[in-house]
C-alpha cells in the first residue's frame, strides 16, 4: 500500500507541475475565499473506477449565462455546420443572450462523419459561423447516414473514451484518433463478449457508444457514482482513476459548469472502465491528502525533498532547481487550436515549437536570452527566478500576457494553454472577456 501511494505521489507531483507551468498560478484577482486551496472529498469507487470530487469557490460568477452545446442544440439556437473539411467545422450561436461553451472531447453526431471537438471554445451570442478544429471519430463514411442530414450535426451525450484517444485528439493526430477508436471498440467487444460495431457504420465511435450492451454496463457505474457529484454545492471538478491509475482530471470555473459536464464525464470514464477491465488485483486507492497535495502544489514551489529522485525527473523545470529533463514545452493556441507563434520552452535546455518538436539542443553553460512573451506576470517572475539561478540573461517583454494571448480567430473568447510532461498533457482555458478567468482546465494521462 505504501509503495502504491508513493507511485501516485510521483504522478501527483507531475500533475501539479503541469498545472503550474500551464498558467494555473495565473488566475485573475480573486477574493480571499477564492484563494483558498481546493478541497477534495473522500473517493467513491465502483468496480475499477474511482472518482475524487474537487470542491472550491466559483471563479465565474455569471455561469448562468453560459450554455453547453447540448443545451443549445436541444433548444434549437445553435448549429454545427459541415464544411467538407474533416478537421475544420463551424459552430454558430444564434442566441440573443447565452454564451456557448464547447468542451474539447465532446462528440457531435451526423454530417458526413461523426466528429469530436479538438479544443475548448466559448462562443458569444449572435456569433455567426465560427471555425473550430475537429477530428473524425468515424472512418470511411463521407455522406449522410440514413435519415441524418449531411450538412449539419445533432447533439450527442457522449465524449471520447480513454486517455490515449483524448491525448491523440488534443495533440491533433487524426490517424491516432482513428487507431484508438478501433482499439477501444476491440476492447469493448472482448470484455463484453459481443460485437459493439454498429451495422450502419462499423467505424463510428458514436454508434459504438450507443450499443445497448455497453450502455447497460455503463449504467451500472452511473447508478453507483452519479449521485456523488449531482446537485452537490461547491463541487467544481473531479479526478478519475481507472484500475488504480489516474486517467484524467477536470476542473471548471463554477459549480454550475461542473454540474452540466458531470453526467457526460462520468459516462465517458465508465466506458473507459469497461474497456480496461481485467482480472488483475486493483492497487490501493490514494488518500484524500495525496490527491489534495497535487492540486495544492499547482503554482507553488515544492519542498527540496520533493525535487529528489523520480519526483524530480517527472516535475517541470520551474518547480525544481537544477538541470531538468529536456521534454517540457509550452504554447498558446489561437481560436482554431493552432499555435499562434513558436515559443520558448519552459525547459532551458530545449527550444521547442508549438507542437513540442525540439529545434535546438542547448548546453546549460550557454548564456541564454529568453523572450518571455505570452506569459502571465506570475510565470515571468518564476522564469526570471529560474533563469537567474542558472546564471542566464533574461530579457522580459513588458507587454501584458492577456493582450498577447487574445485568440486570433474571431468568435472564440478562450485562450488555451497547454503543457506536456512525461506524465501527460495539461490544458487551461481562460476567458479574456472575464479578466482571464478560468473556464476549464484538464489533465490527460499519457
C-alpha positions as CSV (number, residue, x, y, z in Angstrom):
1,X,0.0,0.0,0.0
2,X,2.8,2.4,0.8
3,X,4.6,1.8,-2.5
4,X,1.3,2.4,-4.4
5,X,0.8,5.7,-2.6
6,X,4.4,6.7,-3.4
7,X,3.9,6.0,-7.0
8,X,0.7,8.0,-7.0
9,X,2.7,10.8,-5.4
10,X,5.1,10.9,-8.3
11,X,2.2,11.2,-10.7
12,X,0.5,13.8,-8.5
13,X,3.6,15.9,-8.3
14,X,3.9,15.8,-12.1
15,X,0.3,16.8,-12.4
16,X,0.9,19.8,-10.1
17,X,3.9,20.9,-12.0
18,X,2.0,20.7,-15.3
19,X,-0.9,22.8,-13.9
20,X,1.6,25.4,-12.6
21,X,3.5,25.6,-15.8
22,X,0.3,25.8,-17.8
23,X,-0.8,29.0,-16.1
24,X,-2.5,27.5,-13.0
25,X,-0.9,30.1,-10.8
26,X,-2.0,33.0,-13.1
27,X,-5.7,33.2,-12.0
28,X,-7.2,36.7,-12.1
29,X,-7.6,38.7,-8.9
30,X,-9.8,36.8,-6.5
31,X,-11.2,37.2,-3.1
32,X,-9.6,35.7,0.0
33,X,-12.2,32.9,-0.1
34,X,-11.5,32.1,-3.7
35,X,-7.8,31.9,-3.0
36,X,-8.2,29.0,-0.6
37,X,-6.7,25.7,-1.7
38,X,-9.1,23.2,-3.3
39,X,-10.6,20.6,-1.0
40,X,-11.0,17.0,-2.1
41,X,-13.7,14.8,-0.6
42,X,-13.5,11.1,0.1
43,X,-13.5,9.0,-3.0
44,X,-16.3,6.9,-4.4
45,X,-15.5,3.6,-6.1
46,X,-17.5,1.2,-8.2
47,X,-15.6,-1.7,-9.7
48,X,-12.4,-0.5,-11.3
49,X,-13.5,3.2,-11.4
50,X,-12.7,5.7,-8.6
51,X,-13.7,9.4,-8.5
52,X,-12.5,12.1,-6.2
53,X,-14.5,15.4,-6.2
54,X,-12.8,18.7,-6.1
55,X,-14.5,21.5,-4.0
56,X,-13.9,25.2,-4.4
57,X,-15.4,28.6,-5.0
58,X,-16.7,29.8,-8.3
59,X,-14.3,31.8,-10.5
60,X,-17.1,32.6,-12.9
61,X,-20.0,34.4,-11.1
62,X,-22.3,34.6,-14.1
63,X,-22.1,31.0,-15.3
64,X,-25.9,31.1,-15.8
65,X,-25.2,32.9,-19.0
66,X,-23.1,30.0,-20.3
67,X,-24.9,27.1,-22.0
68,X,-23.4,23.8,-23.2
69,X,-23.6,22.8,-26.9
70,X,-26.0,20.0,-26.0
71,X,-28.4,22.5,-24.4
72,X,-28.1,24.9,-27.3
73,X,-28.7,22.1,-29.9
74,X,-31.7,20.9,-28.0
75,X,-33.1,24.4,-27.8
76,X,-32.5,25.0,-31.5
77,X,-30.4,28.1,-31.3
78,X,-27.0,26.6,-32.1
79,X,-25.9,24.9,-35.4
80,X,-22.8,23.0,-36.1
81,X,-22.1,23.1,-39.8
82,X,-20.4,20.6,-42.0
83,X,-17.7,22.3,-44.1
84,X,-16.4,19.3,-46.2
85,X,-13.1,19.5,-44.3
86,X,-12.5,16.6,-42.0
87,X,-10.6,18.7,-39.4
88,X,-12.4,22.0,-39.5
89,X,-16.1,22.6,-38.8
90,X,-18.2,25.7,-38.0
91,X,-20.3,26.4,-34.9
92,X,-23.0,29.1,-34.9
93,X,-24.5,30.6,-31.7
94,X,-27.9,32.2,-32.7
95,X,-28.9,33.1,-29.1
96,X,-29.5,36.7,-28.1
97,X,-28.4,36.1,-24.6
98,X,-26.4,33.0,-23.9
99,X,-22.7,32.3,-24.5
100,X,-21.9,28.8,-25.8
101,X,-19.3,26.6,-24.1
102,X,-18.0,23.7,-26.2
103,X,-15.6,21.3,-24.4
104,X,-12.7,19.5,-26.1
105,X,-13.5,15.8,-26.3
106,X,-17.3,16.2,-26.8
107,X,-18.7,14.2,-29.8
108,X,-21.2,15.5,-32.3
109,X,-23.2,13.2,-34.5
110,X,-24.1,13.3,-38.2
111,X,-22.7,15.4,-41.0
112,X,-20.5,13.4,-43.4
113,X,-18.7,11.8,-40.5
114,X,-19.1,11.9,-36.7
115,X,-16.6,14.4,-35.2
116,X,-15.1,15.3,-31.9
117,X,-14.1,18.9,-30.8
118,X,-10.3,19.3,-30.5
119,X,-10.3,22.4,-28.4
120,X,-12.4,24.3,-25.8
121,X,-14.4,27.2,-27.2
122,X,-16.6,30.0,-25.7
123,X,-18.7,31.5,-28.4
124,X,-20.7,34.8,-27.8
125,X,-24.3,35.4,-28.7
126,X,-25.1,36.1,-32.4
127,X,-21.6,34.8,-33.3
128,X,-22.1,34.0,-36.9
129,X,-20.2,30.9,-38.1
130,X,-17.0,30.3,-36.0
131,X,-14.5,27.7,-37.3
132,X,-13.1,25.2,-34.9
133,X,-10.7,22.2,-35.1
134,X,-12.2,18.7,-35.0
135,X,-11.3,15.1,-35.6
136,X,-13.3,12.4,-37.3
137,X,-14.3,9.5,-35.0
138,X,-15.7,7.5,-37.9
139,X,-13.5,6.4,-40.8
140,X,-14.7,5.9,-44.3
141,X,-18.2,7.5,-44.5
142,X,-18.4,10.7,-46.4
143,X,-22.1,11.2,-46.9
144,X,-25.3,11.4,-44.9
145,X,-26.1,8.4,-42.8
146,X,-29.7,7.1,-43.0
147,X,-32.1,10.0,-42.3
148,X,-29.4,12.2,-40.8
149,X,-28.5,15.4,-42.6
150,X,-25.1,15.6,-44.2
151,X,-25.0,19.4,-43.9
152,X,-25.0,19.7,-40.1
153,X,-24.8,17.8,-36.8
154,X,-27.1,16.8,-34.0
155,X,-26.1,16.6,-30.3
156,X,-24.5,13.6,-28.7
157,X,-24.4,12.8,-25.0
158,X,-21.1,11.1,-25.4
159,X,-17.4,12.0,-25.1
160,X,-14.3,10.3,-26.4
161,X,-13.1,7.4,-24.1
162,X,-9.7,6.7,-22.7
163,X,-6.6,8.8,-22.2
164,X,-4.9,7.6,-25.3
165,X,-7.8,8.7,-27.5
166,X,-8.1,12.0,-25.6
167,X,-4.4,12.7,-26.0
168,X,-4.5,12.0,-29.7
169,X,-7.4,14.4,-30.1
170,X,-5.8,17.1,-28.0
171,X,-2.5,16.9,-29.9
172,X,-4.0,16.9,-33.4
173,X,-3.3,13.4,-34.5
174,X,-6.1,12.2,-36.8
175,X,-4.6,8.9,-37.6
176,X,-4.0,8.2,-33.9
177,X,-7.6,9.1,-33.2
178,X,-8.8,6.5,-35.7
179,X,-6.4,3.9,-34.4
180,X,-7.6,4.5,-30.8
181,X,-11.3,4.4,-31.8
182,X,-10.7,0.9,-33.2
183,X,-8.6,-0.1,-30.2
184,X,-11.4,0.9,-27.8
185,X,-14.0,-0.9,-30.0
186,X,-11.9,-4.1,-29.9
187,X,-11.6,-3.8,-26.1
188,X,-15.4,-3.4,-25.6
189,X,-16.1,-6.4,-27.9
190,X,-13.6,-8.5,-25.9
191,X,-14.8,-7.5,-22.5
192,X,-18.5,-7.5,-23.2
193,X,-18.5,-10.7,-25.3
194,X,-20.5,-9.1,-28.1
195,X,-19.6,-7.1,-31.2
196,X,-20.1,-3.4,-30.5
197,X,-19.5,-2.2,-34.0
198,X,-22.8,-0.9,-35.5
199,X,-24.1,-2.3,-38.8
200,X,-24.9,1.2,-40.0
201,X,-21.3,2.2,-39.7
202,X,-18.8,-0.2,-38.2
203,X,-16.2,2.5,-37.6
204,X,-18.5,5.0,-35.9
205,X,-17.4,5.5,-32.2
206,X,-20.7,7.3,-31.5
207,X,-22.7,4.3,-32.6
208,X,-20.5,2.0,-30.7
209,X,-21.2,4.1,-27.5
210,X,-24.9,3.7,-28.3
211,X,-24.5,-0.1,-28.2
212,X,-27.2,-1.5,-25.7
213,X,-24.9,-4.0,-24.0
214,X,-22.3,-1.3,-23.4
215,X,-24.9,1.2,-22.2
216,X,-26.2,-1.3,-19.7
217,X,-22.7,-1.8,-18.3
218,X,-22.1,1.9,-18.2
219,X,-25.4,2.4,-16.4
220,X,-24.2,0.3,-13.5
221,X,-21.4,2.7,-12.9
222,X,-23.7,5.7,-13.3
223,X,-26.2,4.3,-10.8
224,X,-23.4,3.8,-8.2
225,X,-21.5,7.1,-8.7
226,X,-23.6,9.8,-10.3
227,X,-25.3,10.9,-7.1
228,X,-21.9,11.6,-5.6
229,X,-21.5,14.7,-7.8
230,X,-25.0,15.5,-8.8
231,X,-26.5,18.6,-7.2
232,X,-23.6,19.0,-4.7
233,X,-22.7,22.5,-3.8
234,X,-19.2,23.8,-4.2
235,X,-18.1,20.9,-6.4
236,X,-16.1,22.3,-9.3
237,X,-14.2,19.3,-10.6
238,X,-13.2,15.7,-10.3
239,X,-10.2,13.3,-10.6
240,X,-10.7,9.9,-12.1
241,X,-8.8,6.7,-11.6
242,X,-9.2,3.5,-13.6
243,X,-7.6,0.3,-12.3
244,X,-6.0,2.5,-9.6
245,X,-4.2,4.8,-12.1
246,X,-5.0,8.5,-12.6
247,X,-6.6,8.8,-16.1
248,X,-7.7,12.4,-16.0
249,X,-8.8,15.4,-14.1
250,X,-11.4,18.1,-15.0
251,X,-11.9,21.4,-13.1
252,X,-14.4,24.1,-14.1
253,X,-14.9,27.8,-13.4
254,X,-18.0,27.2,-11.4
255,X,-20.2,24.6,-9.8
256,X,-22.9,25.2,-12.4
257,X,-20.5,24.4,-15.2
258,X,-19.4,21.2,-13.5
259,X,-22.9,20.1,-12.9
260,X,-23.6,20.3,-16.6
261,X,-20.5,18.4,-17.5
262,X,-20.6,15.7,-14.8
263,X,-23.0,13.2,-16.4
264,X,-21.1,13.2,-19.7
265,X,-17.7,13.0,-17.8
266,X,-18.9,10.0,-15.8
267,X,-20.4,8.2,-18.8
268,X,-17.0,8.5,-20.6
269,X,-15.0,7.3,-17.7
270,X,-17.4,4.5,-17.0
271,X,-16.9,3.3,-20.6
272,X,-13.2,3.5,-20.1
273,X,-13.5,1.4,-17.0
274,X,-15.4,-1.2,-19.1
275,X,-12.7,-1.2,-21.8
276,X,-9.9,-1.6,-19.2
277,X,-11.4,-4.3,-17.0
278,X,-9.1,-7.1,-16.2
279,X,-8.6,-9.9,-13.7
280,X,-5.6,-8.3,-12.1
281,X,-6.0,-7.1,-8.5
282,X,-6.5,-3.4,-8.0
283,X,-3.9,-1.4,-6.1
284,X,-5.0,0.6,-3.1
285,X,-6.8,3.9,-3.7
286,X,-4.7,7.0,-2.9
287,X,-5.7,9.0,0.1
288,X,-7.5,12.3,0.1
289,X,-4.4,14.2,1.3
290,X,-2.4,12.7,-1.6
291,X,-4.9,14.0,-4.1
292,X,-5.2,17.4,-2.4
293,X,-1.4,17.6,-2.5
294,X,-1.1,17.6,-6.3
295,X,-4.0,20.1,-6.5
296,X,-2.4,22.3,-3.8
297,X,1.1,22.2,-5.4
298,X,-0.1,23.9,-8.5
299,X,1.7,27.2,-8.6
300,X,3.8,26.6,-5.5
301,X,7.4,25.7,-5.0
302,X,7.7,22.1,-3.8
303,X,10.0,21.1,-1.0
304,X,13.6,20.1,-1.6
305,X,12.7,16.5,-0.8
306,X,10.1,16.5,-3.5
307,X,12.7,17.5,-6.1
308,X,14.8,14.5,-5.4
309,X,14.8,11.2,-7.3
310,X,12.0,10.1,-9.5
311,X,9.8,13.0,-8.5
312,X,12.5,15.4,-9.7
313,X,12.6,13.7,-13.1
314,X,8.8,13.9,-13.5
315,X,8.4,17.5,-12.4
316,X,8.8,20.6,-14.7
317,X,11.8,22.8,-14.7
318,X,10.0,25.7,-13.0
319,X,9.2,23.6,-9.9
320,X,12.6,22.3,-9.1
321,X,16.1,23.9,-9.4
322,X,18.9,22.2,-11.2
323,X,19.1,20.5,-14.6
324,X,15.8,19.4,-16.0
325,X,14.9,16.7,-18.4
326,X,14.6,18.0,-22.0
327,X,10.9,17.2,-22.6
328,X,8.7,20.0,-21.4
329,X,7.1,22.5,-23.7
330,X,4.6,25.3,-23.6
331,X,2.5,27.1,-26.2
332,X,-0.6,29.3,-26.6
333,X,-3.2,28.5,-29.1
334,X,-5.4,30.7,-31.2
335,X,-9.1,30.2,-31.7
336,X,-8.5,27.3,-34.2
337,X,-6.4,25.5,-31.7
338,X,-3.2,26.2,-33.6
339,X,0.0,27.7,-32.1
340,X,-0.1,31.4,-32.8
341,X,3.7,31.6,-32.7
342,X,6.7,29.5,-31.9
343,X,7.5,29.9,-28.2
344,X,10.5,29.2,-26.0
345,X,10.1,26.0,-23.9
346,X,9.9,26.2,-20.2
347,X,12.8,23.9,-20.1
348,X,16.0,25.9,-20.6
349,X,17.8,23.0,-22.3
350,X,15.4,22.8,-25.3
351,X,13.8,25.4,-27.5
352,X,10.6,23.9,-28.9
353,X,7.9,24.9,-31.4
354,X,4.2,24.7,-30.7
355,X,4.0,21.0,-31.4
356,X,6.7,20.2,-28.9
357,X,9.3,19.3,-31.6
358,X,12.8,20.1,-30.4
359,X,14.5,22.7,-32.6
360,X,17.8,23.4,-30.8
361,X,19.7,21.5,-28.1
362,X,21.5,23.9,-25.9
363,X,24.1,23.5,-23.2
364,X,23.5,24.8,-19.7
365,X,26.7,26.8,-19.8
366,X,25.4,28.9,-22.7
367,X,24.2,32.4,-21.7
368,X,20.6,32.5,-23.0
369,X,18.3,35.3,-23.8
370,X,14.7,34.3,-23.3
371,X,11.8,36.4,-24.6
372,X,9.0,35.9,-22.0
373,X,6.1,36.8,-24.3
374,X,2.8,35.0,-23.9
375,X,3.5,34.6,-20.2
376,X,1.4,35.7,-17.2
377,X,3.1,38.0,-14.7
378,X,3.4,35.1,-12.3
379,X,5.1,32.9,-14.9
380,X,7.5,35.6,-15.8
381,X,8.6,36.1,-12.3
382,X,9.2,32.4,-11.9
383,X,11.0,32.2,-15.2
384,X,13.2,35.1,-14.2
385,X,14.0,33.4,-10.9
386,X,14.7,30.1,-12.6
387,X,17.0,31.5,-15.3
388,X,18.7,33.7,-12.7
389,X,19.6,30.6,-10.8
390,X,21.1,29.2,-14.0
391,X,23.2,32.3,-14.5
392,X,21.4,33.2,-17.7
393,X,20.4,36.6,-19.1
394,X,16.7,37.2,-19.3
395,X,15.0,39.8,-21.5
396,X,11.4,40.4,-20.4
397,X,8.8,41.6,-22.9
398,X,6.8,44.1,-20.8
399,X,3.6,43.6,-22.8
400,X,0.8,42.1,-20.6
401,X,0.2,38.5,-21.2
402,X,-3.6,38.9,-21.6
403,X,-3.1,41.2,-24.6
404,X,-0.7,38.8,-26.3
405,X,-2.9,35.8,-25.7
406,X,-6.1,37.1,-27.2
407,X,-7.3,34.5,-29.7
408,X,-6.6,35.3,-33.4
409,X,-9.8,33.6,-34.6
410,X,-12.9,35.8,-34.2
411,X,-15.7,34.4,-32.3
412,X,-13.9,32.2,-29.7
413,X,-13.1,34.1,-26.5
414,X,-10.9,31.4,-24.9
415,X,-7.1,31.4,-24.6
416,X,-6.0,27.8,-24.4
417,X,-2.6,27.0,-22.8
418,X,-1.1,23.5,-22.9
419,X,1.9,22.0,-21.2
420,X,3.1,18.5,-21.8
421,X,5.3,16.4,-19.5
422,X,6.3,12.7,-19.3
423,X,3.1,12.2,-17.1
424,X,0.6,13.7,-19.5
425,X,-0.9,16.8,-21.1
426,X,-2.3,19.7,-19.1
427,X,-4.7,22.3,-20.6
428,X,-6.2,25.6,-19.3
429,X,-8.9,27.6,-21.0
430,X,-9.3,31.2,-19.8
431,X,-11.7,33.9,-20.9
432,X,-10.2,37.2,-21.8
433,X,-13.6,38.8,-21.6
434,X,-13.8,37.9,-17.9
435,X,-10.4,39.2,-16.9
436,X,-8.7,35.9,-17.9
437,X,-11.0,33.9,-15.5
438,X,-10.5,30.2,-15.6
439,X,-13.3,28.4,-17.5
440,X,-11.9,24.9,-17.7
441,X,-8.7,23.0,-17.0
442,X,-7.9,19.4,-17.6
443,X,-5.2,16.7,-17.4
444,X,-4.9,13.8,-19.7
445,X,-2.6,10.9,-18.7
446,X,-0.2,9.6,-21.4
